[in-house]
Amino acid sequence: MYGRFTSGECAAMIKNCTTLYHLKSIHASMFRSYLIPTPQFLTTQLISKYSQLDAFYHAQTVLSSTTTSTVTDTPIYTSLIRGYTDHGSSDKAIRLYRQMRNIVGPICDSQTYPIVIKACSKIGDLEEGKKIHKEAEESGFGRNPTVINALIGMYGKCGCFDIAKKLFDEMIERTVVSWSAMIGACEKNGRWEEGIKLFYRMSAEGVRPNRGSFVNVMNCYLSEEEADTVHQMVVDEGLSEEPLVQNLMVKMYVRCGRVETAREVFDKMTRKNLVVLNLLIEGFAISDSPMESLQMFVDMKTNGIRPDDATLYGIIHACSVMASSKLPRCVHGILLKEIGHQGIELQNALADLYVQCGMVRSAHRLFDNTFEKKNLESWNIMISGYGIHGMAKVALDLFEKMKEASIKPNDDTMLSVLSAYFHSGLVDEGRRFFNSMTEDFGISPKSKHYSCMVDLMGRGGYPREEILNFIQNMPIKPDSCVWESLLSSCRTRDDTDIEVAETAAKSLLEADSENQSGYVLLSNIYTYLGKQEESNHIRDLMVERGVKRTEGVSFVEVRNNVCRFSTGGSLLQSDESLSKVVQKLMESIRKEEEVEGAEGENGLKRNLLLHDIEEETNENLVHEHSEKLAVAFALVNSEHDSSDDLTILVRKNSRVCTDCHKFVKLASKIAERVIVLRDSNRFHRFKAGVCSCGN
C-alpha cells in the first residue's frame, strides 16, 4: 500500500480491514502520511482493530506510543480493555484499567465501567468488581443503566444474587438488556423458577425478548409446557436458525426429559456440532434409551466427526445403563484408539463402567495395573463397587489400604463404606462405623449418611419407632432421601408400623412433593390393607400434582444383542414364549409358598410389600414387570451350555420388587442358571435359588 492518505481515508480503511497484514500496512501508511502524532480517534480505532485481530502486542505498542495523557485519552484505553475482555484476558483488562486511572485520572466514561465490570464477571473477581462499583458511583455513573446492567451480570455470576436483585428492582427504566441480565442472574444462582417468571413478566410488560433473553431462560430448568412456549417464542422472533439458540433448545428439551423432541430440533439443524451431539448422547442415556446413544455415536463416526472427552463420557454412561459383558471392553478399546493415553478422570469412568456391568474384577485390574496415579475418586469407585456387589470384606480391606496410602477419605468414601456394611447385612459394624465418623475421620455425617443408616437399621430389624426416633433426633433436617429410606423399610404387620409409614410418607412429600415413590409406596400400603379409599386418594393426589411415574425398564444381553423391556410391554415374536415361562415360574412360586406354609399370595405381598420402591404398582402388571420379561427372554433364547459362562445379566432402572426377586430366585433354581440382576440399589447374584443379598 503506497501513497499518502487523509485521516478520514485511514479511518475507513481500518474499519474495513480483515487481516493483520492489511492493518499493519495501513498503520505504516499513516507514518508516510505524516499522521504522527496520530489523532485520538484514529489511535482508538487502530487499537480496537488490533484487538479484534487478537494482535495485542501491536495494540499495546500503539497505546504506549501515545503522547497525550488527558482525560480525553480514556476511549483509547477503553478500546484495549474491551479487546482484552473479549479475547479471554480479563486479568490484563483489569490491570490496564488500573494503569489508566493512574495516568488519566480517576474519572472514566460510561463506556469503560461496563467493560471492566464484565472482565471481573468473566473471571469471578468479586472483590475487584465491588471496588469498581464503588468507583463508578464516585464518578457519577452509579445510576447509569449500562453500568447497572453490567453490575447485575457480575453480581449474579459471582453468587451475590440479592445485590443483583436490589440493583434491578431500583432501576427506574429497564431495557431488554436489564431483564436479560437479571434472568441470567437467576439462572446462575439456581433460581430457575424466578428466572422463568421474570421472563414471562418481561413479555407481559411489553419488552420483546432478544437473543440474550432466550439464551438465559433456556439455561433454566423448564417444564415441558414452558419449553414448548419458549420454543414458539424463539420461532416468532426469527431466532430459531441461530446456532447458539438451536444448541440451547436441544439442551432445554434434554433437561425436561423430551429427548425425542430434542432430536427433532437437532435433525433440522443445518450446522450440527459436537456439543449438541454430546448433549443428545447423554440425553438418550439418561432417558433409558442407551441404544440410541450408541447409534448416534456410530453415525458420528461414520460422518467423520472425532469424539472428545465429553462424547466418551456419554458413551460410558450409555453402556452403564445396559446389561452387557461385551460393551465395557469395546468402549475401553475405543478410548485407546481415539485418544490413546487417558487421563485419570476417563480411567475412573471406565472403571465405574466395569463395576456397573458386573465386572468388578476387571475394574480392579484396571485400578491395579493401568492407573498411573490413583486419586480419591479411584478408591471410592472400587470401595463402592465391591460394596454394591455384597463383597464387604474386600471393600473394607481396600478402605484400609487407602488409609495406609495416606489418602484422606471424603463424604463419598464414608457413604461407600456404610453402603458396604448395608449390602452385606453387617448392621452392628455399620452402626459403629457411623458413630466413629466424626471422631476418627473428622467428617460430620450428612443427610446421605443418615439415609444409609436408616436403610441399615431397617435391614437389621430395628423397631420402626426406634428408627423414627433416630431420624427425629438428627442434628440436621432430614431430607426426602431419609424419609424415603424409612418408608421403604416399613412392614405392614400392625397399626403401629402403618402409623410410622404414614408419618414417613407425609414428611417425604412435604420435603419433595414430586417424589413419586412416596405416593406409590403409601398407596400400596393402603391397598394391601384393604383401605382402597385411602389408596385411591393418594393416587388421585399424584395425578392432581402432575407427578409422573418412571417407566420400569430392564436390559438383558442375549447372543451379543442387548434387548430392552418395559413394564407391561413385550418383545416382538417372543410374546407367547415369554408369557408361558413367566406363568410357569409364577405357578411354581405359588406351590412353593403353599409347601412352606406361607400366608398365600396376598399375604406374601403384604409382608414384603415395601421392598418394592419402584413405580410399577399396577396390580394388573405384576406378572409383566420388565425384569421378569428380560429373564424369561434370556431363558427362552439362550441354551444352557456348561462349558461356557452363560450367566444371565439383567440391568433394571429401579429397585426390584419382592415378587420379581422371588421370581428370579426360583428361575435360577429351576433353570440351573446364574442370574445377575443390577437394580438401582445393588447387584443381586442368584444361584440355585439363593440371592447374594440374603433375602
SULLIN-V564879 format. One line per field, one symbol per residue. phi: phi as a letter, one per 20 degrees, with the letter a starting at -180 (. if undefined). A space follows every 50 residues. Layout:
phi->???
This chain:
phi->.cndcffffffffffefccfgfffffgfffffelecffggfffffffffg fgemdfffffffffefdebdgfeggffgffgfffffdmcfffffffffff ffeepfeddfefggffffffffdmefffffffgfffffendfdfgfffgf fgfffffenefffgfffffeffcdefffffffffffffdmefffffffff fgffeneffdgfffgfffefeeffffffffgfffffemdfefgfffgfff ggfffendfffgfffffefecfcfgfgfffgfffffemcfffffffffff ffemeefdfffffffffgfffedbeeggfffgffgfffcmfeffffffff fffgffendfffffffffdeffbfdgfgffffffffffemdfffffffff ffffemeffcgffgfffgfffffdmefffffffgfegffecmdfgdgfff ffffgfffffnfgffffffgffdffcffefffffffffefcedbffffff fffffffffffbfdffffffffffgfgfeneffffffffffffgemeeef ffcccbdclmdeddccfnebcleegfffgfffffffffffffffffmffo fffffffdgefeefdedfgfdgecffffffffffffdcefcffdedgedc ddebffefffffgfgfffffelcecddddfdaeddeblncdffne
